[in-house]
Amino acid sequence: MDDPILSVDDSASSSTPSTPGQILDDEPDFALTHNNDSQSSFGASSSREESVQPPPARSRPKYPIERLPPELLIYIISKLSSPSDILRCLKVSKAWSNCCVELLWHRPLFTTWERLVNVVSSIQESNAHWRYADLIKRLNLSNLSDQINDGTLQPFVNCKRIERLTLTSCSSLTDSGIISLVRGNRQLLALDITGLHSITDLTVTALAENCPRLQGLNITNCRKVTDASLVTLAENCKYLKRLKLNKCTMVTDESIEAFARRCPSMLEIDLQDCRFITDHSVTSLMLGGRQLRELRLASCSNITDDAFLQLPTHLRYDSLRILDLTACHQLTDLAVERIIESAPRLRILVLAKCVEITDRSVMAITKLGKNLHDIHLGRCQQISDDALKELVKACNRIRYIDLAGCHRVTDAAVEKLAQLPKLRRIGLVKCQAITDDSINALAGIRRGERSRTNVATNLERVHLSYCVRITLGGIKALLNHCPKLTHLSLTGIQAFFLRDDLIQFCREAPAEFNEEQRTVFCVFSGDGVSKLRKYLNEDHFQGEITMYDEEDLLGDDGDADGILGLMQSTGLDAEDGDGDDFDVEMQ
């Protein structure tokens, strides 16, 4: 067996586990279990050293570093970038070795099955110098998700000081395996069991009974969990701060109202696709959680304006930074106006597929001013250029805007949006009225000019799928004037998807796409963007840039009927999807 110390030597540099957000610990990460005894050497001494007796400890003054409490010493040593350096520190003294071992073992990194076996062997070693099971504070097995089952967890049942447990996508796990880990562990702060479809109320009830300090829970896609266990969790775990119940389709108002009543410290809650949630839950959450930072209600289709109109007009939610109302299709301008009035410091507002909102909502959003960073208005088809121009004037710190499917948007609005100094990402999928004038504006080129202006072009991701009036020349200008561009979607644009020499730089279409969808798929990302830019700038290509004009792209009748028919035949019309996994990428 390998040296147990060396078995986890990479853990000091491991990545942050995918727990549900950052957790604010109530006490230091490391247990203070050993006294500072610098007189005891960790290594073997020579015979000469044995013959020379050191002076009594009381007669030698302690060096300043010997007076440091263990938690400070651990903090200092943790700044070392290399695990091998920590191993050297481990040999300085007994006190140093105790601190270093805690650092090396508090978050083991499991990148291979062999490493897991090595760690398990060390934990089960009966004559080990340290009790390694007590040193593990963060356990993340998601890198080996396909190989993890209930039996794999058994060696860790004695690790009763785990604070963060991440088992994302370990789909073979059942209630039995999870319960064996959490039983008796009163130190657990965060649990992520995303995608464990077989988990039921038994696991959540065990959490409630054993983990009173729980602050973060992610049970996304655990569809068998019901209100019965969640109400118990709310009653027993009053310190909950972050809760993700995405696609827990059996959740109703009963459990959400229990969290609102019993968990006053709630900072973030995600209820995406919890379709039984109604206005009562939303109002209760906001009344009981004035400190809420993030509220996600995507696809909670039963929510109406009343969820927000019932809030007292004098209440302000200055902590609320993220609000996601995707596909809450019953919401109107009245709800948006009340939201902006109550949460004036929103940074990210998602109203995609809220089909009832109009320019009136956008005018209300302008009141957010410099606080607004990201705004999602995809499929809000009643929004026009006039409102977007006002948005640009009032909110000049916007970094990302999504206008997918907003067919009333024209070049006039995009030219104003291009002036946003911090704009990094823009979604214009299916904005079929825009032309190369919009693309030139995004590239910092004014109408009638070939040279670039002083407009900042920091764009990183641009989504233009099905913008059928765009030409090869416009895309070349965009590529040449946006050096930070790492993603460009051009699905459904004939000047690209019909050319084998260009699509060779595309990434692969998603596996779930059918043959027709694959035919029009055209998305460049990462190195593909750089290769496309280089190819378009090669000498042999210069004469081809103008080979497509607007009439060629639109068909003989000068309209977009041809390409619209193609979109509908592939199932990618304005009602069914964006055609280039746009919705997924923008989250």
C-alpha positions as CSV (number, residue, x, y, z in Angstrom):
1,M,0.0,0.0,0.0
2,D,1.2,3.5,-0.8
3,D,2.1,5.9,2.0
4,P,-1.2,7.1,3.3
5,I,0.1,10.7,3.4
6,L,1.0,10.6,-0.2
7,S,-2.3,8.9,-1.2
8,V,-4.1,12.3,-1.4
9,D,-1.2,14.6,-2.1
10,D,-3.2,16.3,-4.9
11,S,-6.1,17.3,-2.7
12,A,-4.6,20.6,-1.7
13,S,-5.0,21.8,-5.3
14,S,-8.4,20.2,-6.1
15,S,-11.2,22.2,-7.6
16,T,-14.2,23.5,-5.7
17,P,-16.8,20.8,-5.4
18,S,-20.2,21.3,-7.1
19,T,-22.1,22.0,-3.9
20,P,-25.1,24.3,-4.1
21,G,-23.3,27.6,-3.8
22,Q,-20.8,28.8,-1.2
23,I,-21.5,27.9,2.4
24,L,-20.6,30.2,5.2
25,D,-19.2,27.8,7.9
26,D,-20.1,28.5,11.5
27,E,-16.7,27.4,12.7
28,P,-13.2,26.8,11.3
29,D,-12.8,24.2,8.6
30,F,-10.2,22.2,10.6
31,A,-10.6,20.6,14.0
32,L,-8.1,21.7,16.6
33,T,-7.2,18.3,18.0
34,H,-3.5,18.5,18.8
35,N,-1.4,20.8,21.0
36,N,1.5,22.7,19.5
37,D,4.5,20.5,20.5
38,S,7.5,21.6,18.4
39,Q,9.9,19.6,20.5
40,S,8.8,16.3,18.9
41,S,10.4,15.5,15.6
42,F,8.5,13.7,12.9
43,G,11.5,12.1,11.2
44,A,13.9,9.5,12.5
45,S,16.9,11.0,14.4
46,S,20.5,10.0,13.9
47,S,22.6,8.3,16.6
48,R,24.6,11.6,17.1
49,E,21.3,13.4,17.7
50,E,20.2,10.8,20.3
51,S,23.4,11.2,22.3
52,V,23.0,15.0,22.6
53,Q,20.1,15.9,24.8
54,P,18.4,19.1,24.0
55,P,17.9,21.6,26.8
56,P,14.6,21.4,28.7
57,A,11.7,23.0,26.8
58,R,11.2,25.6,29.6
59,S,14.7,26.8,29.3
60,R,14.5,27.6,25.6
61,P,12.4,30.5,24.5
62,K,9.8,29.6,21.8
63,Y,10.2,31.1,18.4
64,P,7.2,33.3,17.4
65,I,5.9,30.8,14.8
66,E,5.7,28.2,17.6
67,R,3.3,30.3,19.5
68,L,0.8,30.4,16.6
69,P,-2.5,28.6,17.2
70,P,-3.1,25.6,14.9
71,E,-5.8,27.4,12.8
72,L,-3.4,30.2,11.9
73,L,-0.6,27.8,11.1
74,I,-2.9,25.8,8.9
75,Y,-3.9,29.0,7.1
76,I,-0.3,29.9,6.4
77,I,0.7,26.5,5.2
78,S,-2.4,26.3,2.9
79,K,-0.9,29.2,0.9
80,L,1.8,26.8,-0.4
81,S,1.0,26.0,-4.1
82,S,2.5,22.6,-4.2
83,P,1.5,19.5,-2.2
84,S,5.2,18.5,-2.1
85,D,6.0,21.6,-0.2
86,I,3.3,20.8,2.3
87,L,4.9,17.3,2.7
88,R,8.2,19.0,3.5
89,C,6.5,21.1,6.2
90,L,5.0,18.0,7.6
91,K,8.5,16.8,8.7
92,V,9.3,20.0,10.7
93,S,7.6,19.1,14.0
94,K,4.7,17.2,15.5
95,A,2.5,20.3,15.5
96,W,3.4,21.1,11.9
97,S,2.7,17.5,10.8
98,N,-0.7,17.5,12.4
99,C,-1.6,20.7,10.6
100,C,-0.2,19.5,7.3
101,V,-2.1,16.1,7.4
102,E,-5.3,18.0,7.9
103,L,-4.6,20.1,4.9
104,L,-3.7,17.1,2.7
105,W,-6.7,15.1,3.8
106,H,-9.5,17.5,4.3
107,R,-10.5,17.3,0.6
108,P,-9.2,14.2,-1.2
109,L,-9.3,14.3,-5.0
110,F,-10.7,11.2,-6.6
111,T,-9.7,11.4,-10.3
112,T,-9.2,7.7,-10.8
113,W,-10.5,4.5,-9.3
114,E,-6.9,3.6,-8.1
115,R,-6.8,6.8,-6.1
116,L,-10.1,5.9,-4.5
117,V,-8.8,2.5,-3.5
118,N,-5.7,4.0,-2.1
119,V,-7.6,6.4,0.1
120,V,-10.0,3.7,1.3
121,S,-7.0,1.5,2.2
122,S,-5.6,4.3,4.4
123,I,-9.0,4.9,6.1
124,Q,-9.3,1.2,7.0
125,E,-5.7,0.9,8.2
126,S,-6.0,-0.1,11.9
127,N,-2.5,0.9,12.9
128,A,-2.4,4.2,11.2
129,H,-0.7,7.1,13.0
130,W,-3.7,9.4,12.2
131,R,-7.4,8.7,12.2
132,Y,-7.9,9.6,8.5
133,A,-11.6,9.1,8.6
134,D,-11.9,12.1,10.9
135,L,-9.7,14.3,8.7
136,I,-12.0,14.2,5.6
137,K,-14.2,17.3,5.6
138,R,-15.2,17.4,1.9
139,L,-16.0,14.3,-0.1
140,N,-16.7,14.6,-3.8
141,L,-17.1,11.3,-5.8
142,S,-18.8,12.9,-8.9
143,N,-15.7,12.4,-11.0
144,L,-16.2,8.6,-10.8
145,S,-20.0,8.8,-10.9
146,D,-20.4,5.8,-13.3
147,Q,-18.5,3.5,-10.9
148,I,-20.1,4.6,-7.6
149,N,-22.7,2.5,-5.9
150,D,-23.9,1.8,-2.4
151,G,-21.0,-0.5,-1.7
152,T,-18.5,2.1,-2.7
153,L,-19.7,4.3,0.1
154,Q,-19.4,1.8,2.9
155,P,-15.7,2.5,3.7
156,F,-16.7,6.1,4.3
157,V,-19.5,5.5,6.9
158,N,-17.0,6.2,9.7
159,C,-16.2,9.7,8.2
160,K,-18.5,11.5,10.6
161,R,-17.0,14.9,10.2
162,I,-17.8,15.5,6.5
163,E,-19.1,19.0,5.9
164,R,-19.7,18.9,2.2
165,L,-20.8,15.8,0.4
166,T,-21.0,15.8,-3.4
167,L,-22.5,12.8,-5.3
168,T,-23.7,14.5,-8.5
169,S,-24.8,12.0,-11.2
170,C,-23.9,8.9,-9.1
171,S,-27.1,7.4,-10.5
172,S,-26.5,3.9,-9.1
173,L,-26.8,5.1,-5.5
174,T,-30.0,4.4,-3.5
175,D,-31.4,5.6,-0.3
176,S,-29.5,3.0,1.6
177,G,-26.1,4.3,0.6
178,I,-26.8,8.0,1.2
179,I,-28.4,7.3,4.6
180,S,-25.4,5.3,5.8
181,L,-23.2,8.3,5.1
182,V,-25.4,11.0,6.8
183,R,-26.5,8.9,9.8
184,G,-24.7,10.3,12.8
185,N,-23.0,13.1,10.9
186,R,-24.0,16.3,12.7
187,Q,-21.3,18.3,10.9
188,L,-22.8,18.1,7.4
189,L,-23.3,21.6,5.9
190,A,-24.0,20.8,2.2
191,L,-25.2,17.9,0.2
192,D,-25.5,17.7,-3.6
193,I,-27.2,14.6,-5.0
194,T,-28.2,16.0,-8.4
195,G,-29.5,13.4,-10.8
196,L,-30.0,10.5,-8.3
197,H,-33.4,9.4,-9.7
198,S,-33.9,6.6,-7.2
199,I,-33.7,8.8,-4.1
200,T,-36.9,9.1,-2.1
201,D,-38.2,10.7,1.0
202,L,-36.2,8.3,3.1
203,T,-33.0,10.1,2.3
204,V,-34.4,13.6,2.9
205,T,-35.9,12.5,6.2
206,A,-32.6,11.0,7.3
207,L,-31.0,14.4,6.6
208,A,-33.5,16.2,8.7
209,E,-33.0,13.8,11.6
210,N,-29.2,13.7,11.5
211,C,-27.9,17.0,10.1
212,P,-29.3,20.0,12.0
213,R,-26.5,22.3,10.7
214,L,-27.4,21.7,7.1
215,Q,-27.1,24.9,5.0
216,G,-27.1,23.8,1.4
217,L,-29.1,21.0,-0.4
218,N,-29.2,20.3,-4.1
219,I,-31.7,17.5,-5.0
220,T,-32.2,18.5,-8.7
221,N,-34.0,15.8,-10.7
222,C,-34.8,13.7,-7.6
223,R,-38.4,13.3,-8.8
224,K,-39.5,10.9,-6.1
225,V,-39.1,13.4,-3.2
226,T,-42.3,14.8,-1.9
227,D,-43.6,17.4,0.5
228,A,-43.7,14.8,3.3
229,S,-39.9,14.8,3.8
230,L,-39.3,18.4,2.8
231,V,-41.6,19.7,5.5
232,T,-39.7,17.7,8.1
233,L,-36.4,19.1,6.6
234,A,-37.7,22.6,7.0
235,E,-38.7,22.0,10.6
236,N,-35.4,20.4,11.6
237,C,-32.8,22.4,9.5
238,K,-33.5,26.0,10.3
239,Y,-30.1,27.1,9.0
240,L,-30.8,26.3,5.4
241,K,-29.5,29.0,3.1
242,R,-29.4,27.4,-0.4
243,L,-32.0,25.0,-1.7
244,K,-32.2,23.6,-5.2
245,L,-35.4,21.6,-6.0
246,N,-35.2,21.8,-9.8
247,K,-37.5,19.3,-11.5
248,C,-38.7,17.9,-8.2
249,T,-42.1,17.6,-9.8
250,M,-44.0,16.5,-6.8
251,V,-43.2,19.5,-4.7
252,T,-46.2,21.8,-3.8
253,D,-46.9,24.9,-1.9
254,E,-47.0,23.0,1.4
255,S,-43.3,22.4,1.6
256,I,-42.3,25.7,0.1
257,E,-44.4,27.6,2.6
258,A,-42.8,25.5,5.4
259,F,-39.3,26.6,4.2
260,A,-40.5,30.2,4.2
261,R,-41.7,30.0,7.8
262,R,-38.9,27.9,9.3
263,C,-35.8,28.9,7.4
264,P,-35.3,32.7,7.9
265,S,-31.7,32.6,6.6
266,M,-32.6,31.4,3.1
267,L,-30.5,33.2,0.5
268,E,-31.0,31.1,-2.7
269,I,-33.9,28.9,-3.8
270,D,-34.4,27.3,-7.2
271,L,-37.8,25.8,-8.0
272,Q,-37.4,25.3,-11.8
273,D,-40.1,23.0,-13.2
274,C,-41.9,22.7,-9.9
275,R,-45.2,23.1,-11.8
276,F,-47.5,22.8,-8.7
277,I,-46.0,25.9,-7.2
278,T,-48.5,28.8,-7.0
279,D,-48.6,32.5,-6.1
280,H,-48.9,31.6,-2.4
281,S,-45.4,30.0,-2.3
282,V,-43.8,32.9,-4.0
283,T,-45.4,35.5,-1.8
284,S,-44.6,33.5,1.3
285,L,-40.9,33.1,0.3
286,M,-40.5,36.9,-0.3
287,L,-42.4,37.9,2.9
288,G,-40.3,35.5,5.0
289,G,-37.0,36.0,3.3
290,R,-36.1,39.7,3.0
291,Q,-32.5,38.7,2.6
292,L,-33.1,36.5,-0.5
293,R,-30.3,36.9,-3.1
294,E,-31.5,34.5,-5.8
295,L,-35.0,33.3,-6.7
296,R,-35.4,31.0,-9.7
297,L,-39.0,30.1,-10.7
298,A,-38.4,29.0,-14.3
299,S,-41.4,27.1,-15.8
300,C,-43.5,27.5,-12.7
301,S,-46.4,28.1,-15.1
302,N,-49.1,28.6,-12.4
303,I,-47.5,31.9,-11.1
304,T,-49.5,35.0,-11.9
305,D,-49.1,38.7,-11.3
306,D,-50.7,38.3,-7.8
307,A,-47.5,36.6,-6.6
308,F,-45.9,40.0,-6.6
309,L,-48.8,42.4,-6.4
310,Q,-49.7,40.9,-3.0
311,L,-46.4,42.1,-1.5
312,P,-46.7,45.2,0.7
313,T,-45.8,48.3,-1.3
314,H,-43.4,49.5,1.4
315,L,-41.2,46.4,1.4
316,R,-37.8,46.5,-0.4
317,Y,-35.6,43.5,-1.3
318,D,-32.3,45.2,-1.6
319,S,-30.4,41.9,-1.4
320,L,-32.2,40.3,-4.4
321,R,-29.7,40.1,-7.2
322,I,-31.0,37.2,-9.5
323,L,-34.7,36.6,-10.5
324,D,-35.5,33.9,-13.1
325,L,-39.1,33.9,-14.4
326,T,-38.5,32.0,-17.6
327,A,-41.8,30.7,-19.2
328,C,-44.0,32.2,-16.4
329,H,-46.3,33.0,-19.3
330,Q,-49.1,34.5,-17.2
331,L,-47.0,37.4,-16.0
332,T,-47.8,40.8,-17.4
333,D,-46.3,44.3,-17.2
334,L,-48.0,44.8,-13.9
335,A,-45.9,42.1,-12.2
336,V,-42.6,43.4,-13.8
337,E,-43.3,47.0,-12.6
338,R,-43.9,45.8,-9.0
339,I,-40.8,43.6,-9.1
340,I,-38.6,46.5,-10.2
341,E,-40.2,48.7,-7.5
342,S,-39.5,46.1,-4.8
343,A,-36.1,44.9,-5.9
344,P,-34.3,48.0,-7.3
345,R,-30.8,46.3,-7.2
346,L,-31.5,43.3,-9.5
347,R,-28.4,42.4,-11.5
348,I,-29.8,39.4,-13.5
349,L,-33.4,39.4,-14.7
350,V,-34.7,36.5,-16.8
351,L,-38.1,37.1,-18.5
352,A,-37.6,34.8,-21.5
353,K,-40.9,33.4,-22.8
354,C,-43.0,35.7,-20.8
355,V,-45.0,36.4,-23.9
356,E,-47.4,38.9,-22.3
357,I,-44.9,41.6,-21.5
358,T,-44.5,44.6,-23.7
359,D,-42.4,47.8,-24.0
360,R,-44.0,48.9,-20.8
361,S,-42.0,46.3,-18.9
362,V,-38.8,47.3,-20.5
363,M,-39.4,50.9,-19.5
364,A,-39.8,49.8,-15.9
365,I,-36.6,47.8,-16.2
366,T,-34.7,51.0,-17.1
367,K,-35.1,52.1,-13.5
368,L,-32.5,49.5,-12.5
369,G,-29.9,51.7,-14.1
370,K,-26.3,50.7,-13.6
371,N,-27.3,47.7,-11.4
372,L,-28.5,45.7,-14.4
373,H,-25.9,43.3,-15.8
374,D,-27.9,40.6,-17.6
375,I,-31.3,40.8,-19.1
376,H,-33.1,37.9,-20.9
377,L,-36.1,38.9,-23.1
378,G,-36.1,36.0,-25.5
379,R,-39.5,35.2,-27.2
380,C,-40.9,38.5,-25.8
381,Q,-42.3,39.3,-29.2
382,Q,-44.1,42.5,-28.3
383,I,-40.8,44.4,-27.5
384,S,-39.8,47.0,-30.0
385,D,-36.8,49.1,-30.9
386,D,-38.0,52.2,-29.0
387,A,-38.0,50.4,-25.6
388,L,-34.5,48.9,-26.3
389,K,-33.1,52.3,-27.1
390,E,-34.3,53.6,-23.7
391,L,-32.8,50.6,-22.0
392,V,-29.4,51.3,-23.5
393,K,-29.5,54.9,-22.3
394,A,-30.4,54.0,-18.7
395,C,-28.5,50.7,-18.2
396,N,-25.1,51.2,-19.6
397,R,-23.5,48.3,-17.6
398,I,-25.4,45.5,-19.4
399,R,-23.0,42.6,-20.1
400,Y,-25.4,40.2,-21.7
401,I,-28.8,40.7,-23.5
402,D,-30.9,37.9,-25.0
403,L,-33.5,39.0,-27.6
404,A,-34.0,35.6,-29.3
405,G,-37.2,35.5,-31.3
406,C,-38.0,39.2,-30.9
407,H,-39.0,39.7,-34.5
408,R,-39.7,43.5,-34.1
409,V,-36.1,44.2,-33.3
410,T,-34.3,45.9,-36.2
411,D,-30.8,47.3,-37.1
412,A,-31.7,50.5,-35.3
413,A,-31.9,48.8,-31.9
414,V,-28.8,46.6,-32.4
415,E,-26.8,49.6,-33.4
416,K,-27.7,51.2,-30.0
417,L,-27.0,48.0,-28.2
418,A,-23.5,47.8,-29.8
419,Q,-22.6,51.0,-27.9
420,L,-22.9,49.3,-24.5
421,P,-19.3,49.5,-23.3
422,K,-19.4,46.3,-21.2
423,L,-21.4,44.1,-23.6
424,R,-19.9,40.6,-23.7
425,R,-22.7,38.4,-25.0
426,I,-25.7,39.1,-27.2
427,G,-28.5,36.7,-28.4
428,L,-30.3,37.7,-31.6
429,V,-31.5,34.2,-32.7
430,K,-34.4,34.5,-35.2
431,C,-34.3,38.3,-35.3
432,Q,-34.9,38.1,-39.0
433,A,-35.1,41.8,-39.6
434,I,-31.5,42.5,-38.8
435,T,-28.8,42.8,-41.6
436,D,-25.1,43.3,-42.0
437,D,-25.6,46.8,-40.6
438,S,-26.2,45.2,-37.2
439,I,-23.2,43.0,-37.5
440,N,-21.0,46.0,-38.5
441,A,-22.2,47.9,-35.5
442,L,-21.3,45.0,-33.2
443,A,-17.9,45.1,-34.8
444,G,-17.5,48.8,-34.2
445,I,-18.0,49.8,-37.8
446,R,-20.5,52.6,-38.6
447,R,-22.7,52.7,-41.6
448,G,-20.8,53.6,-44.7
449,E,-17.4,53.2,-43.1
450,R,-14.9,50.5,-43.6
451,S,-12.6,51.4,-40.7
452,R,-13.3,50.6,-37.1
453,T,-14.4,53.3,-34.8
454,N,-13.4,53.7,-31.1
455,V,-16.4,51.7,-30.0
456,A,-15.3,49.0,-27.6
457,T,-15.8,45.5,-29.0
458,N,-15.3,43.1,-26.2
459,L,-17.9,40.6,-27.5
460,E,-17.2,37.0,-26.5
461,R,-20.4,35.2,-27.5
462,V,-22.7,36.1,-30.4
463,H,-25.8,34.1,-31.3
464,L,-27.2,34.9,-34.8
465,S,-28.9,31.7,-35.9
466,Y,-31.7,32.1,-38.5
467,C,-30.8,35.8,-39.0
468,V,-31.2,35.1,-42.7
469,R,-30.2,38.5,-44.0
470,I,-26.7,38.3,-42.7
471,T,-23.9,37.6,-45.3
472,L,-20.4,36.2,-45.3
473,G,-18.9,39.7,-45.5
474,G,-20.7,40.8,-42.3
475,I,-19.5,37.7,-40.3
476,K,-15.9,38.3,-41.5
477,A,-16.0,41.9,-40.3
478,L,-17.3,40.6,-36.9
479,L,-14.6,38.0,-36.6
480,N,-11.8,40.5,-37.5
481,H,-12.9,43.2,-35.2
482,C,-13.8,41.1,-32.1
483,P,-10.6,39.4,-31.0
484,K,-12.2,38.0,-27.8
485,L,-14.9,36.2,-29.6
486,T,-15.1,32.5,-28.5
487,H,-18.6,31.5,-29.6
488,L,-20.5,32.2,-32.8
489,S,-23.8,30.5,-33.7
490,L,-24.9,30.7,-37.4
491,T,-27.4,27.8,-37.6
492,G,-29.8,28.2,-40.5
493,I,-27.8,30.8,-42.4
494,Q,-27.3,29.4,-45.9
495,A,-24.1,31.2,-46.5
496,F,-22.5,28.9,-43.9
497,F,-24.3,25.6,-43.4
498,L,-24.4,24.9,-47.2
499,R,-20.6,25.1,-47.5
500,D,-18.5,22.2,-46.5
501,D,-15.3,24.3,-46.4
502,L,-16.8,26.4,-43.6
503,I,-18.7,23.8,-41.6
504,Q,-15.5,21.9,-41.2
505,F,-14.7,24.3,-38.3
506,C,-18.1,23.8,-36.6
507,R,-18.5,21.8,-33.5
508,E,-20.6,18.6,-33.5
509,A,-24.4,18.9,-33.4
510,P,-26.0,17.7,-30.1
511,A,-26.7,14.0,-30.1
512,E,-30.4,14.4,-29.7
513,F,-30.7,16.4,-33.0
514,N,-32.4,14.6,-36.0
515,E,-30.9,14.5,-39.5
516,E,-32.6,17.6,-40.7
517,Q,-31.5,19.6,-37.6
518,R,-28.0,18.4,-38.1
519,T,-28.1,19.7,-41.7
520,V,-28.6,23.3,-40.7
521,F,-26.6,23.2,-37.5
522,C,-23.7,25.6,-37.6
523,V,-22.0,26.7,-34.3
524,F,-18.4,27.7,-34.0
525,S,-16.8,27.7,-30.5
526,G,-13.3,27.9,-29.0
527,D,-10.6,27.0,-31.5
528,G,-13.2,26.7,-34.3
529,V,-13.8,30.5,-34.2
530,S,-10.0,31.1,-34.6
531,K,-9.8,28.7,-37.5
532,L,-12.8,30.2,-39.3
533,R,-11.3,33.7,-38.9
534,K,-8.0,32.6,-40.3
535,Y,-9.7,30.8,-43.2
536,L,-11.8,33.7,-44.2
537,N,-8.7,36.0,-44.3
538,E,-6.7,33.7,-46.5
539,D,-5.8,35.2,-49.9
540,H,-7.6,32.6,-52.0
541,F,-10.9,33.4,-50.2
542,Q,-11.0,37.1,-50.7
543,G,-12.9,36.9,-54.0
544,E,-15.7,34.8,-52.5
545,I,-16.7,37.1,-49.7
546,T,-19.3,38.9,-51.8
547,M,-20.6,35.9,-53.7
548,Y,-23.8,35.9,-51.6
549,D,-26.1,38.9,-51.6
550,E,-29.4,39.5,-49.8
551,E,-31.5,38.3,-52.7
552,D,-29.6,35.1,-52.9
553,L,-30.1,34.4,-49.3
554,L,-33.8,35.2,-49.2
555,G,-34.9,33.4,-52.5
556,D,-36.4,34.5,-55.7
557,D,-39.3,36.4,-54.1
558,G,-37.0,38.5,-51.8
559,D,-38.5,37.2,-48.6
560,A,-37.5,34.6,-46.0
561,D,-40.1,32.0,-46.9
562,G,-37.5,29.5,-48.0
563,I,-35.5,29.5,-44.9
564,L,-38.6,29.7,-42.7
565,G,-40.0,26.6,-44.3
566,L,-36.7,24.9,-43.6
567,M,-36.9,25.9,-39.9
568,Q,-40.5,24.5,-39.6
569,S,-39.5,21.3,-41.3
570,T,-36.8,20.7,-38.8
571,G,-39.0,21.5,-35.9
572,L,-37.0,24.7,-35.1
573,D,-39.7,27.3,-35.6
574,A,-40.2,30.2,-33.2
575,E,-42.4,28.2,-30.9
576,D,-40.2,25.1,-30.5
577,G,-36.6,26.1,-30.0
578,D,-33.7,28.2,-31.1
579,G,-32.0,25.5,-33.2
580,D,-28.5,25.9,-31.7
581,D,-29.0,24.9,-28.1
582,F,-29.2,28.6,-27.3
583,D,-31.3,28.3,-24.2
584,V,-28.8,25.8,-22.6
585,E,-25.7,27.8,-23.4
586,M,-27.0,31.1,-21.9
587,Q,-27.6,29.7,-18.5
